[in-house]
Amino acid sequence: MVKTITSADFEALVKNATKPVILEFGADW
């Protein structure tokens, strides 16, 4: 899934998301 996210959204992901989700967004970036 490709999604435009704000820095605040990304910070929320860093705090709350699992590692697989972080890696998924990282691949998109």
PDB file of N, CA, C and O in Angstrom, chain B, residues numbered from 101:
ATOM      1  N   MET B 101       0.848  -1.205   0.000  1.00  0.00           N
ATOM      2  CA  MET B 101       0.000   0.000   0.000  1.00  0.00           C
ATOM      3  C   MET B 101       0.876   1.243   0.000  1.00  0.00           C
ATOM      4  O   MET B 101       1.731   1.419   0.868  1.00  0.00           O
ATOM      5  N   VAL B 102       0.651   2.096  -0.978  1.00  0.00           N
ATOM      6  CA  VAL B 102       1.388   3.357  -1.055  1.00  0.00           C
ATOM      7  C   VAL B 102       0.477   4.465  -0.550  1.00  0.00           C
ATOM      8  O   VAL B 102      -0.653   4.611  -1.015  1.00  0.00           O
ATOM      9  N   LYS B 103       0.974   5.239   0.399  1.00  0.00           N
ATOM     10  CA  LYS B 103       0.159   6.269   1.045  1.00  0.00           C
ATOM     11  C   LYS B 103       1.043   7.454   1.384  1.00  0.00           C
ATOM     12  O   LYS B 103       2.178   7.289   1.831  1.00  0.00           O
ATOM     13  N   THR B 104       0.514   8.649   1.167  1.00  0.00           N
ATOM     14  CA  THR B 104       1.227   9.844   1.605  1.00  0.00           C
ATOM     15  C   THR B 104       0.927  10.070   3.080  1.00  0.00           C
ATOM     16  O   THR B 104      -0.235  10.150   3.480  1.00  0.00           O
ATOM     17  N   ILE B 105       1.977  10.171   3.883  1.00  0.00           N
ATOM     18  CA  ILE B 105       1.794  10.364   5.323  1.00  0.00           C
ATOM     19  C   ILE B 105       2.554  11.589   5.785  1.00  0.00           C
ATOM     20  O   ILE B 105       3.593  11.939   5.224  1.00  0.00           O
ATOM     21  N   THR B 106       2.031  12.238   6.813  1.00  0.00           N
ATOM     22  CA  THR B 106       2.714  13.390   7.387  1.00  0.00           C
ATOM     23  C   THR B 106       3.751  12.923   8.393  1.00  0.00           C
ATOM     24  O   THR B 106       3.745  11.761   8.801  1.00  0.00           O
ATOM     25  N   SER B 107       4.628  13.808   8.790  1.00  0.00           N
ATOM     26  CA  SER B 107       5.639  13.455   9.789  1.00  0.00           C
ATOM     27  C   SER B 107       4.973  13.034  11.100  1.00  0.00           C
ATOM     28  O   SER B 107       5.472  12.144  11.788  1.00  0.00           O
ATOM     29  N   ALA B 108       3.861  13.661  11.446  1.00  0.00           N
ATOM     30  CA  ALA B 108       3.132  13.286  12.661  1.00  0.00           C
ATOM     31  C   ALA B 108       2.587  11.865  12.553  1.00  0.00           C
ATOM     32  O   ALA B 108       2.658  11.091  13.508  1.00  0.00           O
ATOM     33  N   ASP B 109       2.039  11.525  11.373  1.00  0.00           N
ATOM     34  CA  ASP B 109       1.572  10.160  11.142  1.00  0.00           C
ATOM     35  C   ASP B 109       2.719   9.171  11.280  1.00  0.00           C
ATOM     36  O   ASP B 109       2.567   8.109  11.883  1.00  0.00           O
ATOM     37  N   PHE B 110       3.874   9.531  10.713  1.00  0.00           N
ATOM     38  CA  PHE B 110       5.025   8.639  10.773  1.00  0.00           C
ATOM     39  C   PHE B 110       5.506   8.454  12.208  1.00  0.00           C
ATOM     40  O   PHE B 110       5.868   7.347  12.606  1.00  0.00           O
ATOM     41  N   GLU B 111       5.512   9.532  12.979  1.00  0.00           N
ATOM     42  CA  GLU B 111       5.898   9.435  14.391  1.00  0.00           C
ATOM     43  C   GLU B 111       4.957   8.508  15.151  1.00  0.00           C
ATOM     44  O   GLU B 111       5.393   7.721  15.991  1.00  0.00           O
ATOM     45  N   ALA B 112       3.657   8.607  14.851  1.00  0.00           N
ATOM     46  CA  ALA B 112       2.687   7.711  15.476  1.00  0.00           C
ATOM     47  C   ALA B 112       2.976   6.255  15.115  1.00  0.00           C
ATOM     48  O   ALA B 112       2.874   5.365  15.961  1.00  0.00           O
ATOM     49  N   LEU B 113       3.336   6.021  13.857  1.00  0.00           N
ATOM     50  CA  LEU B 113       3.693   4.667  13.437  1.00  0.00           C
ATOM     51  C   LEU B 113       4.916   4.161  14.181  1.00  0.00           C
ATOM     52  O   LEU B 113       4.944   3.019  14.642  1.00  0.00           O
ATOM     53  N   VAL B 114       5.925   5.011  14.297  1.00  0.00           N
ATOM     54  CA  VAL B 114       7.151   4.631  14.998  1.00  0.00           C
ATOM     55  C   VAL B 114       6.842   4.249  16.444  1.00  0.00           C
ATOM     56  O   VAL B 114       7.403   3.289  16.973  1.00  0.00           O
ATOM     57  N   LYS B 115       5.954   5.001  17.075  1.00  0.00           N
ATOM     58  CA  LYS B 115       5.618   4.735  18.472  1.00  0.00           C
ATOM     59  C   LYS B 115       4.743   3.492  18.620  1.00  0.00           C
ATOM     60  O   LYS B 115       4.919   2.728  19.569  1.00  0.00           O
ATOM     61  N   ASN B 116       3.808   3.278  17.702  1.00  0.00           N
ATOM     62  CA  ASN B 116       2.741   2.302  17.923  1.00  0.00           C
ATOM     63  C   ASN B 116       2.767   1.080  17.009  1.00  0.00           C
ATOM     64  O   ASN B 116       2.255   0.023  17.379  1.00  0.00           O
ATOM     65  N   ALA B 117       3.351   1.212  15.830  1.00  0.00           N
ATOM     66  CA  ALA B 117       3.244   0.143  14.842  1.00  0.00           C
ATOM     67  C   ALA B 117       4.230  -0.986  15.105  1.00  0.00           C
ATOM     68  O   ALA B 117       5.218  -0.821  15.820  1.00  0.00           O
ATOM     69  N   THR B 118       3.938  -2.130  14.513  1.00  0.00           N
ATOM     70  CA  THR B 118       4.851  -3.263  14.584  1.00  0.00           C
ATOM     71  C   THR B 118       5.974  -3.088  13.572  1.00  0.00           C
ATOM     72  O   THR B 118       5.847  -2.293  12.641  1.00  0.00           O
ATOM     73  N   LYS B 119       7.063  -3.816  13.742  1.00  0.00           N
ATOM     74  CA  LYS B 119       8.192  -3.718  12.826  1.00  0.00           C
ATOM     75  C   LYS B 119       7.811  -4.001  11.366  1.00  0.00           C
ATOM     76  O   LYS B 119       8.278  -3.278  10.486  1.00  0.00           O
ATOM     77  N   PRO B 120       6.990  -5.011  11.066  1.00  0.00           N
ATOM     78  CA  PRO B 120       6.601  -5.232   9.665  1.00  0.00           C
ATOM     79  C   PRO B 120       5.954  -4.003   9.020  1.00  0.00           C
ATOM     80  O   PRO B 120       6.178  -3.737   7.839  1.00  0.00           O
ATOM     81  N   VAL B 121       5.157  -3.257   9.782  1.00  0.00           N
ATOM     82  CA  VAL B 121       4.537  -2.049   9.235  1.00  0.00           C
ATOM     83  C   VAL B 121       5.591  -0.988   8.962  1.00  0.00           C
ATOM     84  O   VAL B 121       5.558  -0.332   7.921  1.00  0.00           O
ATOM     85  N   ILE B 122       6.521  -0.816   9.884  1.00  0.00           N
ATOM     86  CA  ILE B 122       7.626   0.129   9.693  1.00  0.00           C
ATOM     87  C   ILE B 122       8.399  -0.216   8.426  1.00  0.00           C
ATOM     88  O   ILE B 122       8.712   0.666   7.627  1.00  0.00           O
ATOM     89  N   LEU B 123       8.701  -1.480   8.247  1.00  0.00           N
ATOM     90  CA  LEU B 123       9.443  -1.912   7.066  1.00  0.00           C
ATOM     91  C   LEU B 123       8.638  -1.671   5.797  1.00  0.00           C
ATOM     92  O   LEU B 123       9.200  -1.319   4.759  1.00  0.00           O
ATOM     93  N   GLU B 124       7.315  -1.861   5.877  1.00  0.00           N
ATOM     94  CA  GLU B 124       6.460  -1.643   4.710  1.00  0.00           C
ATOM     95  C   GLU B 124       6.502  -0.183   4.282  1.00  0.00           C
ATOM     96  O   GLU B 124       6.676   0.115   3.100  1.00  0.00           O
ATOM     97  N   PHE B 125       6.342   0.729   5.238  1.00  0.00           N
ATOM     98  CA  PHE B 125       6.426   2.147   4.915  1.00  0.00           C
ATOM     99  C   PHE B 125       7.828   2.530   4.478  1.00  0.00           C
ATOM    100  O   PHE B 125       7.997   3.340   3.566  1.00  0.00           O
ATOM    101  N   GLY B 126       8.824   1.959   5.117  1.00  0.00           N
ATOM    102  CA  GLY B 126      10.210   2.241   4.751  1.00  0.00           C
ATOM    103  C   GLY B 126      10.493   1.874   3.302  1.00  0.00           C
ATOM    104  O   GLY B 126      11.225   2.580   2.607  1.00  0.00           O
ATOM    105  N   ALA B 127       9.909   0.762   2.846  1.00  0.00           N
ATOM    106  CA  ALA B 127      10.094   0.345   1.460  1.00  0.00           C
ATOM    107  C   ALA B 127       9.455   1.357   0.507  1.00  0.00           C
ATOM    108  O   ALA B 127       9.980   1.625  -0.574  1.00  0.00           O
ATOM    109  N   ASP B 128       8.311   1.917   0.924  1.00  0.00           N
ATOM    110  CA  ASP B 128       7.638   2.915   0.098  1.00  0.00           C
ATOM    111  C   ASP B 128       8.429   4.218   0.040  1.00  0.00           C
ATOM    112  O   ASP B 128       8.420   4.910  -0.978  1.00  0.00           O
ATOM    113  N   TRP B 129       9.111   4.548   1.133  1.00  0.00           N
ATOM    114  CA  TRP B 129       9.918   5.754   1.156  1.00  0.00           C
ATOM    115  C   TRP B 129      11.199   5.516   0.374  1.00  0.00           C
ATOM    116  O   TRP B 129      12.032   6.416   0.267  1.00  0.00           O
TER     117      TRP B 129
END
